[in-house]
Amino acid sequence: MEQTPLPPLMQSVLTLLEKEGPLSPKDIATKLNKSGNTIRQTLYVLKRVGKVQHVGKERSVKGKDRAMWKIAR
């Protein structure tokens, strides 16, 4: 049974996470020139299909917690 290829944005997010490791949605959005909301929605879809996982939070320079995501293994 053949797997359906992922849409280009989802593939771009996965490729970026594979190359750079855990990133926040804001970091991904900046690197891919997309909005933060678009990336967050994409990450939640990728999580539902088992491609990525949430790995906790990191404190930003401004003192806010940022969710971090990585490739699911």
C-alpha positions in Angstrom: 0.0 0.0 0.0 1.4 3.4 -1.1 1.6 6.3 1.3 0.1 9.6 0.1 2.8 12.2 -0.2 2.6 15.1 2.3 1.7 18.6 1.1 4.8 20.8 0.4 4.5 22.9 3.6 4.3 19.8 5.8 7.3 18.3 4.1 9.2 21.6 4.5 8.5 21.6 8.2 9.7 18.0 8.6 12.8 18.7 6.6 13.6 21.8 8.7 13.1 19.8 12.0 15.3 17.0 10.7 18.1 19.4 9.8 18.0 21.7 12.8 16.4 19.7 15.6 13.8 21.0 18.0 12.3 24.4 17.0 9.5 26.6 18.2 6.6 27.4 15.8 7.9 31.0 15.7 11.4 29.8 14.6 9.9 27.5 11.9 7.6 30.3 10.7 10.5 32.7 10.4 12.7 30.2 8.5 9.9 29.2 6.1 8.4 32.8 5.7 5.0 31.7 6.9 2.7 33.0 9.7 2.9 31.5 13.2 -0.7 30.4 13.0 -0.1 28.5 9.8 2.8 26.7 11.3 1.0 25.9 14.6 -1.9 24.4 12.6 0.6 22.4 10.5 2.4 21.1 13.6 -0.9 19.9 15.1 -1.8 18.0 11.9 1.6 16.5 11.8 1.3 15.5 15.5 -2.0 13.8 14.8 -0.5 11.6 12.1 2.6 10.8 14.3 5.2 12.8 12.4 6.2 15.3 15.1 6.0 15.5 18.8 5.9 18.4 21.4 9.1 18.3 23.5 8.4 20.8 26.1 9.0 24.5 26.4 12.0 26.8 26.2 12.2 30.2 27.8 12.6 33.0 25.2 14.8 36.1 25.5 11.7 38.1 26.4 10.9 35.6 29.3 8.0 33.9 27.6 7.8 30.1 27.3 7.9 28.8 23.7 6.6 25.3 22.7 9.3 23.2 21.1 8.7 20.5 18.5 10.8 17.7 17.0 10.5 14.8 14.6 8.7 11.8 16.2 10.9 8.7 16.4 
